[in-house]
Amino acid sequence: MKILLLNTSEQTGGAAIAANRLMKALNKNGVEARMLVRDKWSDDSNVHTVNTSWFKHKINLLRFLWERLIIFIATGFDRKRLFKISIANTGTDISKHPLVQDADIIHLHWINQGFLSLSDIKKLTTLNKPIIWTMHDLWMCTSIYHNALDCPFFEEADSEWYLSTTKKHQKLSTLTWSRKSFIKDSSINIVTVSSWLKRQVQRSPLTNGLSCEVIPNLIDLSTFKQGDKIYARNVLSLPLDKKIITIGAARLDDPVKGPDYLSKALEHIEDKENVILVLFGQIKNDLSFLKEIQIPTRYLGPINDIEKIVLIYQATDVVIVSSLYETFGQTIIEAMACGCPAVSFNNSGQTDIINHKVNGYLAEYKDAQDLANGIEWALNHPDKDALSDACVKKVKENYTEDIVAKQYIDLYTSLLENK
């Protein structure tokens, strides 16, 4: 069985990390899995790039810039929407690529920003090979948006969102929706990483008629594991006499990550003098939002070192995920694998992971006070060891390499048998 996974990047972004981990897990479980990307960073022989020459690299860079330019013009030069939209108007035709021709199954992940165009994807559907598309965001079932908070789940010409955009934006949205119409008549098999995301797939006319099942992202338990809290704090130079709350994200000040709810929740923490907030990730604009947080903070900046991230989780008493929505909740399973409970809103992908007051806390949506209640619940839990063990148990039973790889292998086998 030969599986080819497609993703724009080998390592950058949550989808890239998830696809890369899946490729390695499949190979460990006896499946010949390869990855084809635009942006390759490692020397992994199982990962291949379409940028095989200086010329192809420059052409693909121009494709990326061309798509962004069209979006920038259509949105009235709105920088805030520049990377929230994809139109897939340009990309690389890989239908005759040797890895594509040799594969038994083509498995798409996140293919935007100039890697594959809609036309390129349509060509793949004509190759008489089973195609799986694992959705890591909502782009497949919307017109142009990745984010659930920026648009309806399908095109509505009379919607408030649609009418509030520029004429060029409306035209771009309508055109892309039309170009995506082949999806609903295709035999693409959708995988979503959470039950919530599957429900959104079932709402969209583009995707509600397609086969869809839920298979979560996986985690490597040889890397993410419990450790000594005192040792971790000493290595990171974090105080031993404080309770530590941690939040980590690719971009901490992204409105989707709920920074306002985070700061409001922390206002309600009673014992502020004995608590410290640790943050890691990028802050794109400035550090001003940290001044609104009423407890001591320690900002560690962006971190790419996985071992250091593991130490942060091991040093932490509770991880807070104040996101307005999560398609999955990778930070949550990473923390839980290290024995650290998480607190989040009860509204989207994280509800598959957190069992309320068993291994974490699900607060009422957009309720800062209840988010604070969850933090207090975790910090003051009467049996911290039992709580930590419950976190690890949930991960071991649902998100290990072997468990998730088997779910995909069962799907691959079924598709090949019914081909």
VOGUZA-627285 format. One record per atom (N, C-alpha, C): x, y, z; residue in three letters. Coordinates in steps of 0.2 Angstrom, whole numbers, plus 5000, padded with zeros to 4 digits. Each point is the difference from the previous one (the first is absolute). Example, Ala and Ser with C-alpha at 12.3 -4.5 7.8 and 13.67 -1.06 7.14 Angstrom:
506649725039ALA 499650065000ALA 500450065000ALA 499850054996SER 500450065001SER 499650055003SER 
***
This chain:
500449945000MET 499650065000MET 500450065000MET 500050044995LYS 500450064999LYS 499550075001LYS 500250045005ILE 499650065002ILE 500450064998ILE 499750054997LEU 500450064999LEU 499650065003LEU 500350035005LEU 499750055004LEU 500250074997LEU 499650044998LEU 500150074997LEU 499950055005LEU 500550055001ASN 499950065005ASN 500450054997ASN 499850065001THR 500450064997THR 500750005003THR 500149995007SER 500650005003SER 500149945004SER 500749985001GLU 500249945003GLU 499950015008GLU 500150065002GLN 500150015008GLN 499650065002GLN 499850054996THR 499850065002THR 499250005001THR 499750015006GLY 499350005001GLY 499849945003GLY 499450005003GLY 499749945003GLY 499849944996GLY 499850024994ALA 499849944995ALA 500749974998ALA 500550044999ALA 500749974998ALA 500249955005ALA 500050025006ILE 500249965006ILE 499649945000ILE 499350004999ALA 499649955001ALA 500149954994ALA 500150024994ALA 500149964994ALA 500749965001ALA 500550045002ASN 500749975001ASN 500049955005ASN 499650015006ARG 500049955005ARG 499649944997ARG 499550014996LEU 499649944998LEU 500449964995LEU 500450034996MET 500549974995MET 500449955004MET 500350035005LYS 500549965004LYS 499649945003LYS 499450015003ALA 499749955003ALA 499849944995ALA 499850024994LEU 499849954995LEU 500649964999LEU 500650034999ASN 500549964998ASN 500249955006ASN 499950025006LYS 500249965005LYS 499549945001LYS 499450014997ASN 499549955000ASN 500049964993ASN 500550004996GLY 500149964995GLY 499750034993GLY 499850065000VAL 499750034994VAL 500550044997VAL 500150004993GLU 500550044997GLU 499750074998GLU 500250055005ALA 499750064999ALA 500550054998ALA 499950054996ARG 500450054998ARG 499650075000ARG 500450055000MET 499750075001MET 500350044994MET 499550034996LEU 500250054995LEU 499850075002LEU 500550045000VAL 499950075003VAL 500350054995VAL 499850075001ARG 500350054997ARG 500750025004ARG 499950015006ASP 500550035005ASP 500349945004ASP 500649984998LYS 500349945004LYS 500650035004LYS 500049985006TRP 500550035005TRP 500549955002TRP 499949935000SER 500449955003SER 500349964995SER 500449955002ASP 500449964996ASP 499649935000ASP 499450005002ASP 499649945000ASP 499949974993ASP 500249944999SER 500049974993SER 499349984998SER 499550005005ASN 499349994998ASN 499650064998ASN 500350065001VAL 499750064998VAL 500350034994VAL 499650014995HIS 500250034993HIS 499750064999HIS 500450044996THR 499750074998THR 499950014993THR 499650054998VAL 499950014993VAL 500550064998VAL 500350035005ASN 500550054999ASN 500749964999ASN 500049974994THR 500649964998THR 500650044997THR 499950064999SER 500550044997SER 499950085002SER 500550044999TRP 499950075001TRP 499550034996TRP 499949984994PHE 499550034996PHE 499349985003PHE 499949945001LYS 499349985003LYS 499950035007LYS 500550015004HIS 499950035006HIS 499750074999HIS 500350044995LYS 499850074999LYS 499350004996LYS 499949954996ILE 499350004997ILE 499549995005ILE 500149955005ASN 499549995005ASN 499950065005ASN 500650045001LEU 500050065004LEU 499550054997LEU 500150004993LEU 499550054996LEU 499349985001LEU 499949935000ARG 499349985000ARG 499750025007ARG 500450005005PHE 499850025007PHE 499850075000PHE 500550044997LEU 499950075000LEU 499450034996LEU 499949964994TRP 499550024996TRP 499349995003TRP 499949945003GLU 499449995004GLU 499850055005GLU 500650025004ARG 499950055005ARG 499850074998ARG 500350024994LEU 499950064997LEU 499350014998LEU 499749954997ILE 499350004998ILE 499550005006ILE 500249975005ILE 499650005006ILE 500150075003ILE 500650035000PHE 500150075003PHE 499650054996PHE 500050004994ILE 499650044996ILE 499250005001ILE 499849935000ALA 499349995000ALA 499750025007ALA 500450005005THR 499850025007THR 500150075002THR 500150044995GLY 500150075001GLY 500750015004GLY 500549964999PHE 500750015003PHE 499949995007PHE 499649955003ASP 499949995007ASP 500549955002ASP 500550025004ARG 500549965002ARG 499849945005ARG 499450025003LYS 499849955005LYS 499749944997LYS 499850014994ARG 499649944996ARG 500549964996ARG 500650034999LEU 500549984995LEU 500149925000LEU 500149985006PHE 500249935001PHE 499449965004PHE 499450035000LYS 499449965002LYS 499749974994LYS 500250024994ILE 499649984994ILE 500549964995ILE 499749954997SER 500449964995SER 499549994994SER 500350014994ILE 499550004994ILE 500349944995ILE 500649975002ALA 500349954996ALA 499950014992ALA 500250064998ASN 500050014993ASN 500649984996ASN 500549985004THR 500649984997THR 500449955004THR 500449964997GLY 500349955003GLY 500449954995GLY 500249955003THR 500549954996THR 499649944998THR 500049984994ASP 499649944997ASP 500549945002ASP 499849965005ILE 500449955002ILE 499749934997ILE 499550004996SER 499649944998SER 500449954996SER 500650034997LYS 500549954997LYS 500649995004LYS 500050025006HIS 500650005004HIS 500149925002HIS 500649984999PRO 500149925002PRO 499749985006PRO 500150045006LEU 499749985006LEU 499249995000LEU 499750054996VAL 499349994999VAL 499849944996VAL 500449994995GLN 499849954995GLN 500149935004GLN 500550005004ASP 500249935004ASP 499549995006ASP 499750055003ALA 499650005006ALA 499449954999ALA 499849975005ASP 499349965000ASP 499550055002ASP 500150045005ILE 499650055002ILE 500350075001ILE 499650054998ILE 500350075000ILE 499650035006ILE 500450035005HIS 499750025006HIS 500250085001HIS 499550044999LEU 500150075000LEU 500050035008LEU 500450045002HIS 499950045006HIS 499950074999HIS 500450055002TRP 500050074998TRP 500450024994TRP 499650024995ILE 500450004993ILE 500050074998ILE 499850055004ASN 499950074998ASN 500650044999ASN 499950074998GLN 500650054999GLN 500449984994GLN 499749984995GLY 500449994994GLY 500349934999GLY 499949955004PHE 500249934999PHE 499649974994PHE 499349995002LEU 499649974995LEU 499450054999LEU 499850004993SER 499450044998SER 499449955000SER 499550035000LEU 499349964999LEU 500149964994LEU 500350034995SER 500049964994SER 500549945001SER 500550015003ASP 500549955002ASP 499649945004ASP 499650025005ILE 499749955004ILE 499549964995ILE 499650044996LYS 499549974996LYS 500449944995LYS 500650024998LYS 500449954996LYS 500149945004LYS 500250015006LEU 500149945004LEU 499449955001LEU 499450035000THR 499449965001THR 499849964993THR 500450014995THR 499949974994THR 500549944999THR 500449995005LEU 500549954999LEU 499849935002LEU 499449995002ASN 499749935002ASN 500449975006ASN 500250055004LYS 500349985006LYS 499650025006LYS 499949975006PRO 499650025005PRO 500350075003PRO 499650055002ILE 500350065002ILE 499750015007ILE 500450025005ILE 499850025007ILE 500250075001ILE 499650045003TRP 500250075001TRP 499950015008TRP 500550005004THR 499950025007THR 500050075001THR 499450025002MET 499950075001MET 500350035007MET 500450055000HIS 500350035006HIS 499750065001HIS 499650034996ASP 499650065001ASP 499450004995ASP 499750054999LEU 499350004997LEU 500050024992LEU 500650014997TRP 500150024994TRP 499649964995TRP 500149935000MET 499749964995MET 499250015000MET 499750025005CYS 499350005000CYS 499750075000CYS 500450054999THR 499850075000THR 500250034993THR 499950064998SER 500150034994SER 500850015000SER 500250055004ILE 500750025000ILE 500450005007ILE 499649995005TYR 500350015007TYR 500249945003TYR 500550005005HIS 500249955004HIS 499750005007HIS 499850065002ASN 499850015007ASN 499350005001ASN 499749965005ALA 499350005001ALA 499750065002ALA 500450055003LEU 499750065002LEU 500050064995LEU 500349994994ASP 500050054995ASP 499549994995ASP 499649954999CYS 499549994995CYS 499549955002CYS 499550004996PRO 499549945001PRO 500349944997PRO 499749945001PHE 500449944998PHE 499849994993PHE 499650034997PHE 499950004992PHE 499850064998PHE 500050014993GLU 499950074997GLU 499250015001GLU 499950065002GLU 499350035001GLU 500150074997GLU 499750014994ALA 500050074997ALA 499750055003ALA 499549985005ASP 499650055003ASP 500250015007ASP 500649975002SER 500250005007SER 500350075002SER 500050015006GLU 500350065003GLU 500850014998GLU 500349945001TRP 500749994999TRP 500150024992TRP 499749974996TYR 500150014993TYR 499950074997TYR 499450035003LEU 499850064998LEU 500550065003LEU 500449985005SER 500450055003SER 500750004997SER 500149964995THR 500750004997THR 499950044993THR 500650014997THR 500150044994THR 499749964994THR 499850034995LYS 499849974994LYS 500549954997LYS 500650025001LYS 500649954997LYS 500049945005LYS 499950015006HIS 500049955005HIS 499449954999HIS 499550034999GLN 499449964998GLN 500149954994GLN 500350044995LYS 500149964994LYS 500549945001LYS 500550025004LEU 500549955001LEU 499749945004LEU 499650015005SER 499749955004SER 499549964995SER 499650034996THR 499549974996THR 500449954995THR 500550034997LEU 500449974995LEU 500349935003LEU 500350015006THR 500449955003THR 499549945002THR 499450025002TRP 499549955002TRP 499849964994TRP 499950044994SER 499849964994SER 500649964998SER 500650025000ARG 500649954998ARG 500049945005ARG 499850015006LYS 500049945005LYS 499449954999LYS 499650024995SER 499449964999SER 500149934999SER 500649984997PHE 500249934998PHE 500049965006PHE 500250035006ILE 500149965006ILE 499349965002ILE 499550034999LYS 499449975002LYS 499849944996LYS 500250004994ASP 499949944995ASP 500649955000ASP 500550015004SER 500649965000SER 499949945005SER 500549965000SER 499949945004SER 500650015006SER 500150065001ILE 500550025006ILE 499749975006ILE 500549975004ASN 499849985007ASN 500350055005ASN 499550035004ILE 500250055004ILE 500249975007ILE 500550025003VAL 500249985007VAL 500050075004VAL 499750005006THR 500050065004THR 500449985006THR 500350055003VAL 500449995006VAL 499650005007VAL 499350024999SER 499650005006SER 499349994998SER 499649995005SER 499249994998SER 499750074998SER 500350055004TRP 499750074998TRP 500150014993TRP 500649994997LEU 500250024993LEU 499649954996LEU 499849945001LYS 499649964996LYS 499350035000LYS 499750035005ARG 499450035000ARG 500050064995ARG 500550044999GLN 500150054996GLN 500049984993GLN 500349944998VAL 500049974994VAL 499349984998VAL 499649985004GLN 499449984999GLN 499550064999GLN 500250065001ARG 499650054999ARG 500150044993ARG 500649984997SER 500150034994SER 499849974994SER 499750034995PRO 499749974994PRO 500649974996PRO 500650025001LEU 500649984996LEU 500249935003LEU 499949985006THR 500349945003THR 499549965003THR 499350025001ASN 499649965004ASN 499849934997ASN 500149994994GLY 499949944997GLY 500549954999GLY 500650025003LEU 500649964999LEU 500149965007LEU 500449944999SER 500149965005SER 500550045005SER 499849995006CYS 500450045005CYS 500149965007CYS 500650005003GLU 500149975006GLU 500550045004GLU 500049985007VAL 500450045004VAL 500649965002VAL 500650024999ILE 500649975002ILE 500450065003ILE 500249995006PRO 500450065003PRO 500750004998PRO 500350065002ASN 500850005000ASN 500349965005ASN 500649984999LEU 500349955004LEU 500650045004LEU 500349965005ILE 500550035004ILE 500549955001ILE 500750025000ASP 500549955002ASP 500150005007ASP 499849945004LEU 500150005007LEU 500749995002LEU 500549984996SER 500750005002SER 500350075001SER 499650054997THR 500350075000THR 499650035006THR 499350004999PHE 499650045005PHE 499849955005PHE 500250015006LYS 499949955006LYS 500150045006LYS 499849975006GLN 500150035006GLN 500750005002GLN 500150055004GLY 500750015003GLY 500050045007GLY 500650015002ASP 500050035007ASP 499950075000ASP 499550025003LYS 499850075000LYS 500650055003LYS 500349985005ILE 500550045003ILE 500650014995ILE 500249944997TYR 500650004995TYR 499850054994TYR 499449994998ALA 499850044994ALA 500050085002ALA 499850015006ARG 500050085002ARG 500750025001ARG 500449965002ASN 500750025001ASN 500350014993ASN 499949964996VAL 500350014993VAL 499850064997VAL 499350025001LEU 499750054996LEU 500150075005LEU 500349995005SER 500050065005SER 499450035002SER 499549955001LEU 499350025002LEU 500049995008LEU 499650045003PRO 500050005008PRO 499749935002PRO 500249985006LEU 499849935003LEU 499450015004LEU 499950065003ASP 499550025005ASP 499450034997ASP 499950004993LYS 499450034997LYS 499649944996LYS 499450015000LYS 499649964995LYS 500050034993LYS 500149964995ILE 500250024994ILE 499449994995ILE 499750054997ILE 499650004994ILE 500350014994ILE 499949964995THR 500450014993THR 499550004995THR 500250054995ILE 499650004993ILE 500550004995ILE 499949964995GLY 500550004994GLY 499650004994GLY 500250044995ALA 499750004993ALA 500550024995ALA 499849994994ALA 500550024994ALA 500050085001ALA 499450035001ARG 500050075001ARG 499550025005ARG 500350025006LEU 499650015006LEU 499550065000LEU 500150054996ASP 499650064999ASP 499549994995ASP 499949944996ASP 499549994995ASP 499350005004ASP 499650044997PRO 499350015004PRO 499749935000PRO 500149954996VAL 499749945000VAL 500249965007VAL 500650025002LYS 500349965006LYS 499750035006LYS 499550055000GLY 499750035006GLY 500450035005GLY 500550054998PRO 500450035005PRO 499650045005PRO 499450034997ASP 499650045005ASP 499749965005ASP 499849944998TYR 499749965005TYR 500549975005TYR 500649994998LEU 500549985004LEU 500150055006LEU 500150064998SER 500250065004SER 499450015005SER 499449994998LYS 499450015004LYS 499949945005LYS 500249944998ALA 499949955004ALA 500650005006ALA 500650024998LEU 500550015005LEU 499850055005LEU 499650054998GLU 499850055005GLU 499649975006GLU 499749944999HIS 499649975005HIS 500449955004HIS 500649994999ILE 500449965004ILE 500150035007ILE 499949965005GLU 500050035007GLU 500750015002GLU 500449955000ASP 500750005003ASP 500550024995ASP 499950064998LYS 500450034994LYS 500850005002LYS 500150015006GLU 500750005003GLU 500449944999GLU 499649945000ASN 500449945000ASN 499949964993ASN 499850044995VAL 499949974993VAL 500450044995VAL 500349974995ILE 500450034995ILE 499749974993ILE 500050044995LEU 499849984994LEU 500650004995LEU 500149944997VAL 500549994995VAL 499750004993VAL 500350044996LEU 499850004993LEU 500549984995LEU 499949964995PHE 500549994995PHE 499650004993PHE 500350034995GLY 499850014993GLY 500150074998GLY 499850014994GLN 500150074997GLN 499550055002GLN 500250065001ILE 499650065001ILE 500150044994ILE 499550004995LYS 500250044994LYS 500050075000LYS 499650035004ASN 499950075000ASN 500550035006ASN 499850005006ASP 500450035005ASP 499949965007ASP 500350025005LEU 499949965006LEU 499550045005LEU 499750054997SER 499550045004SER 499549965003SER 499749954997PHE 499549965003PHE 500249965006PHE 500649995001LEU 500349975006LEU 499950055006LEU 500050064999LYS 499950055006LYS 499350005003LYS 499549974996GLU 499349995003GLU 500049945004GLU 500449965000ILE 500049945004ILE 500250025008ILE 499649985004GLN 500150025007GLN 500349965005GLN 500449954997ILE 500449955004ILE 500750014997ILE 500549985004PRO 500750004997PRO 500149954994PRO 500350034995THR 500149964994THR 500749984998THR 500149954996ARG 500749994998ARG 499949984992ARG 500250044996TYR 500049994993TYR 500649974997TYR 499949944997LEU 500649964998LEU 500250014993LEU 499550034996GLY 500150014993GLY 499849944996GLY 500150004993PRO 499949954996PRO 500549945002PRO 499849945000ILE 500449945001ILE 499949954995ILE 500549984997ASN 500049944995ASN 500349945003ASN 500350005006ASP 500449945003ASP 499449965003ASP 499949944998ILE 499549965003ILE 500149985007ILE 500749995001GLU 500249985007GLU 499850055005GLU 500150064998LYS 499950065004LYS 499250015001LYS 499649994995ILE 499350005001ILE 499849955005ILE 500349944999VAL 499849945005VAL 500150025007VAL 500650035001LEU 500250035007LEU 499550055003LEU 499850044995ILE 499550055002ILE 499349975003ILE 499849954996TYR 499449965002TYR 500149975007TYR 500649975000GLN 500249965006GLN 500050055007GLN 500250064998ALA 500150055006ALA 499350035002ALA 499549994996THR 499350045000THR 499549965004THR 499650045004ASP 499549975004ASP 499350004995ASP 499950044996VAL 499450004996VAL 500250044993VAL 499849974995VAL 500050044993VAL 499350034999VAL 500050064997ILE 499450034999ILE 500050014992ILE 499449984997VAL 499950014993VAL 499450044999VAL 500150075000SER 499450044999SER 499750024993SER 500249964996SER 499850014993SER 499350004999SER 499750044995LEU 499350004999LEU 499849944996LEU 500549974997TYR 499849934997TYR 500749974998TYR 500049935001GLU 500649964998GLU 499749944995GLU 500349994995THR 499849954996THR 500249935003THR 500550005004PHE 500249945004PHE 500250025007PHE 500650025001GLY 500350025006GLY 500649965002GLY 500550014995GLN 500749975000GLN 500350025007GLN 500050065002THR 500350025006THR 499749965006THR 499449995000ILE 499649975005ILE 500349925001ILE 500149974995ILE 500249935000ILE 500750005002ILE 500450044998GLU 500750015002GLU 500150015007GLU 499650055003ALA 500050015007ALA 499849945004ALA 499449974998MET 499849945003MET 500449945000MET 500449994995ALA 500549954999ALA 500550015006ALA 500250065001CYS 500550015005CYS 499750015007CYS 499349985001GLY 499749995007GLY 499750075002GLY 499950054995CYS 499850065002CYS 499350014998CYS 499550025004PRO 499350014998PRO 499950064996PRO 499550014996ALA 499950064996ALA 499350025002ALA 499950074999VAL 499450035001VAL 499850044993VAL 499449994998SER 499850034993SER 499350015000SER 499750034995PHE 499350014999PHE 499749944997PHE 499449995002ASN 499649944998ASN 499650024993ASN 500450004995ASN 499650024994ASN 500349974993ASN 500649975000SER 500249974993SER 500449945001SER 500650004996GLY 500449945000GLY 500249975006GLY 500250055005GLN 500349975007GLN 499549965004GLN 499350004998THR 499549975004THR 500149924999THR 500449984995ASP 500149934999ASP 500649985005ASP 500450045002ILE 500649995003ILE 499950005008ILE 499750065002ILE 499950015007ILE 499349975003ILE 500149965005ASN 499449975003ASN 499950055006ASN 499450035001HIS 499950065005HIS 500149975007HIS 500550035003LYS 500149995007LYS 500349925001LYS 500249974995VAL 500349945000VAL 500850014999VAL 500150034994ASN 500750014998ASN 500150074998ASN 499650045002GLY 500050084998GLY 499350035001GLY 500050064998TYR 499450045001TYR 499750034994TYR 499449994998LEU 499750044994LEU 499550055003LEU 500250064999ALA 499650065002ALA 499550024995ALA 499550035003GLU 499550034995GLU 500350054995GLU 499749994994TYR 500350044995TYR 500050085001TYR 500650034999LYS 500150075001LYS 499850025007LYS 500149965005ASP 499850025007ASP 500750005003ASP 500350065001ALA 500650015003ALA 500049985008ALA 499550015003GLN 499949985007GLN 500049925001GLN 499749964995ASP 500049935000ASP 500749984998ASP 500350034996LEU 500749984998LEU 500550015006LEU 499950055004ALA 500350015006ALA 499849945005ALA 499449985000ASN 499849955005ASN 500449934998ASN 500149994994GLY 500449954997GLY 500750005003GLY 500350064999ILE 500750005002ILE 500049995008ILE 499650035004GLU 500049995007GLU 499949925001GLU 499549974997TRP 499949935001TRP 500649964999TRP 500450014994ALA 500649964999ALA 500650025005ALA 500050065002LEU 500650025004LEU 499949985007LEU 499349995002ASN 499949985007ASN 499749935001ASN 500149964995HIS 499749934999HIS 500349965006HIS 499649975004PRO 500249965006PRO 500549944999PRO 500049974993ASP 500449954999ASP 500350014993ASP 500650045001LYS 500350024993LYS 500349944997LYS 500249955003ASP 500349944997ASP 499549964996ASP 499449995003ALA 499449974996ALA 499850044994ALA 500050075001LEU 499850044994LEU 500649994995LEU 500650005001SER 500549994996SER 500049934996SER 499849955004ASP 500049944997ASP 499449994995ASP 499450045002ALA 499450004996ALA 500250034993ALA 500450055000CYS 500250034994CYS 500449964995CYS 500549965003VAL 500449964996VAL 499649944998VAL 499649975004LYS 499549954998LYS 499650014994LYS 499750064999LYS 499650024995LYS 500550014993LYS 500650025001VAL 500450004994VAL 500249934998VAL 500249965004LYS 500249934999LYS 499549964997LYS 499450025001GLU 499449964998GLU 499750024993GLU 500350064998ASN 499650034994ASN 500550034995ASN 500650025002TYR 500450054995TYR 500749974999TYR 500249945002THR 500749974999THR 500149994992THR 500649994998GLU 500249994994GLU 499649934997GLU 500149955004ASP 499749944998ASP 499250004999ASP 499750035004ILE 499350015000ILE 499750044994ILE 500350064999VAL 499850044994VAL 500249974994VAL 500649975000ALA 500349974993ALA 499549944998ALA 499849965005LYS 499549954999LYS 499450024997LYS 499750065002GLN 499450024998GLN 500150024992GLN 500550034999TYR 500250024993TYR 500149944996TYR 500449955002ILE 500149944996ILE 499349964999ILE 499650005005ASP 499349974998ASP 499650044995ASP 500150075000LEU 499750034995LEU 500349994993LEU 500650005000TYR 500449994993TYR 499849934998TYR 500049955004THR 499849934998THR 499350004997THR 499650035004SER 499350004997SER 499950034993SER 500350064999LEU 500050034994LEU 500349964994LEU 500549975002LEU 500349964994LEU 499649944999LEU 499749975005GLU 499649944999GLU 499450024996GLU 499750065001ASN 499450024996ASN 500150044994ASN 500650004998LYS 500250044994LYS 499749984994LYS 
***
